[in-house]
Amino acid sequence: MKVTVVGAGAVGASCAEYIAMKNFCSEVVLVDIKEGFAEGKAMDLMQTASLNGFDTKITGTTGDYSKTAGSHVAVITSGIPRKPGMTREELIGINAGIVKEVTQNLVKNSPEVIIIVVSNPMDTMAYLVHKTSGLPKHKIIGMGGALDSARFKYRLAEALESPISDVDGMVIAAHSDTGMLPLLSKATRNGVPVTEFLDEEQQKYVIEETKVGGATLTKLLGTSAWYAPGAAVSVMVQAIACDQKKMIPCSLMLEGEYGQNDICLGVPAIIGANGVEKIVNVTLTADEQLKFAEAANAVREVNGDLKF
Ligand SMILES: NC(=O)c1ccc[n+]([C@@H]2O[C@H](COP(=O)([O-])OP(=O)(O)OC[C@H]3O[C@@H](n4cnc5c(N)ncnc54)[C@H](O)[C@@H]3O)[C@@H](O)[C@H]2O)c1
């Protein structure tokens, strides 16, 4: 299995590192526009191979997409990250051009590729890839829900004073500070609804801290986070590479599911060798349905700024 990661910055390199450490891919190609940067990151990572015990071959290239030919999966992390105080939506002007160009280069060299979109504003960038790549819809997957769900579980475990492995939960809808929908009604500790353990104030805290999870880190770090985003992507790549049929919330093109059409939004899906094997319909409460629809309206407005 050959995987390309475009953008050898913070998220791209972290993603390549986690993929290699899990040792399920034969090759990871890093691509960046900055001269020598991807080559340098690849060499540094390869020098951890004997220390960390992996056999995945990592190479780097400055914009030579012929080196990516025959990739099964490609991850797009190229673009600018947000600075403290910025929303993800403010990145659209620069990132849309980058994502469109990168997509064309990837598809030209790997016509069968499955693309995982990470660059922000992610739901809109995933929509852009649908509109410009010519790939079937099951081969375009936006990464947001996997990360946001991990942040939700972190906050749940904190409030429950429990180990994270006791906790399960999922975040759907938009990958934005206001449009995220942590499904508290379905979150559990060892199968018991968390609502049995947490009072209303604790529940509100978990939801609000989950939604601003990225902004909290951006304020602390001066740029957006990379470890958890990289790990989240690696879980998705592994689900495809190993045909795991894992249920992961991803930003997918909706055609009637959850009452929406012609929009990419986070919904639970089965991820396997074909990319998206199936979108899973879960029953939402009336309040969750309303919030999902509001998130869709906001993403649609951002999509309106795209020029194809
Ligand atoms: N979806 C998510 O959950 C999530 C999480 C974290 C970050 N992000 C987004 O991922 C993107 C990357 O974040 P980062 O922290 O790694 O940023 P970064 O600045 O560390 O890395 C981005 C890299 O992209 C490269 N690049 C720019 N234009 C390119 C092009 N045309 N071709 C190839 N490479 C190009 C840059 O040279 C840079 O090395 C940002 O848009 C960020 O907002 C998304």
The ligand as an SDF file (V2000), in Angstrom:
LIG
                    3D

 44 48  0  0  0  0  0  0  0  0999 V2000
   -9.1820   18.7730    9.4220 N   0  0  0  0  0  0  0  0  0  0  0  0
   -8.5810   18.8660   10.5970 C   0  0  0  0  0  0  0  0  0  0  0  0
   -9.0270   18.2990   11.5870 O   0  0  0  0  0  0  0  0  0  0  0  0
   -7.3150   19.6920   10.7230 C   0  0  0  0  0  0  0  0  0  0  0  0
   -6.5420   19.6210   11.8920 C   0  0  0  0  0  0  0  0  0  0  0  0
   -5.3730   20.3760   11.9600 C   0  0  0  0  0  0  0  0  0  0  0  0
   -4.9980   21.1740   10.8810 C   0  0  0  0  0  0  0  0  0  0  0  0
   -5.7800   21.2300    9.7900 N   0  0  0  0  0  0  0  0  0  0  0  0
   -5.4120   22.0270    8.6210 C   0  0  0  0  0  0  0  0  0  0  0  0
   -4.3590   21.3660    7.9380 O   0  0  0  0  0  0  0  0  0  0  0  0
   -3.5980   22.3170    7.1910 C   0  0  0  0  0  0  0  0  0  0  0  0
   -2.1190   22.1350    7.5070 C   0  0  0  0  0  0  0  0  0  0  0  0
   -1.8280   22.4800    8.8350 O   0  0  0  0  0  0  0  0  0  0  0  0
   -0.3170   22.4220    9.3820 P   0  0  0  0  0  0  0  0  0  0  0  0
   -0.3800   22.7850   10.8120 O   0  0  0  0  0  0  0  0  0  0  0  0
    0.3240   21.1580    8.9630 O   0  0  0  0  0  0  0  0  0  0  0  0
    0.3290   23.6340    8.5480 O   0  0  0  0  0  0  0  0  0  0  0  0
    1.8870   23.8180    8.1610 P   0  0  0  0  0  0  0  0  0  0  0  0
    2.0550   25.2310    7.7610 O   0  0  0  0  0  0  0  0  0  0  0  0
    2.7440   23.2760    9.2580 O   0  0  0  0  0  0  0  0  0  0  0  0
    2.0710   22.8630    6.8850 O   0  0  0  0  0  0  0  0  0  0  0  0
    1.4670   23.1020    5.6600 C   0  0  0  0  0  0  0  0  0  0  0  0
    2.4650   22.7150    4.5900 C   0  0  0  0  0  0  0  0  0  0  0  0
    1.8130   22.8060    3.3160 O   0  0  0  0  0  0  0  0  0  0  0  0
    2.8150   23.1910    2.3730 C   0  0  0  0  0  0  0  0  0  0  0  0
    2.2070   23.6910    1.1450 N   0  0  0  0  0  0  0  0  0  0  0  0
    1.6240   24.8860    0.9040 C   0  0  0  0  0  0  0  0  0  0  0  0
    1.1950   24.9500   -0.3770 N   0  0  0  0  0  0  0  0  0  0  0  0
    1.5110   23.7680   -0.9610 C   0  0  0  0  0  0  0  0  0  0  0  0
    1.3160   23.2190   -2.2470 C   0  0  0  0  0  0  0  0  0  0  0  0
    0.7120   23.9060   -3.2210 N   0  0  0  0  0  0  0  0  0  0  0  0
    1.7770   21.9770   -2.4890 N   0  0  0  0  0  0  0  0  0  0  0  0
    2.3840   21.2490   -1.5310 C   0  0  0  0  0  0  0  0  0  0  0  0
    2.5900   21.7260   -0.2730 N   0  0  0  0  0  0  0  0  0  0  0  0
    2.1610   22.9560    0.0140 C   0  0  0  0  0  0  0  0  0  0  0  0
    3.6270   24.2450    3.1340 C   0  0  0  0  0  0  0  0  0  0  0  0
    4.9020   24.4800    2.5380 O   0  0  0  0  0  0  0  0  0  0  0  0
    3.6970   23.6180    4.5230 C   0  0  0  0  0  0  0  0  0  0  0  0
    4.8740   22.8550    4.6980 O   0  0  0  0  0  0  0  0  0  0  0  0
   -4.1570   23.6860    7.5910 C   0  0  0  0  0  0  0  0  0  0  0  0
   -5.0820   24.1330    6.6270 O   0  0  0  0  0  0  0  0  0  0  0  0
   -4.8560   23.4000    8.9080 C   0  0  0  0  0  0  0  0  0  0  0  0
   -5.8750   24.3400    9.1860 O   0  0  0  0  0  0  0  0  0  0  0  0
   -6.9250   20.5020    9.6890 C   0  0  0  0  0  0  0  0  0  0  0  0
  1  2  1  0
  2  3  2  0
  2  4  1  0
  4  5  1  0
  4 44  2  0
  5  6  2  0
  6  7  1  0
  7  8  2  0
  8  9  1  0
  8 44  1  0
  9 10  1  0
  9 42  1  0
 10 11  1  0
 11 12  1  0
 11 40  1  0
 12 13  1  0
 13 14  1  0
 14 15  2  0
 14 16  1  0
 14 17  1  0
 17 18  1  0
 18 19  2  0
 18 20  1  0
 18 21  1  0
 21 22  1  0
 22 23  1  0
 23 24  1  0
 23 38  1  0
 24 25  1  0
 25 26  1  0
 25 36  1  0
 26 27  1  0
 26 35  1  0
 27 28  2  0
 28 29  1  0
 29 30  1  0
 29 35  2  0
 30 31  1  0
 30 32  2  0
 32 33  1  0
 33 34  2  0
 34 35  1  0
 36 37  1  0
 36 38  1  0
 38 39  1  0
 40 41  1  0
 40 42  1  0
 42 43  1  0
M  CHG  2   8   1  16  -1
M  END
$$$$
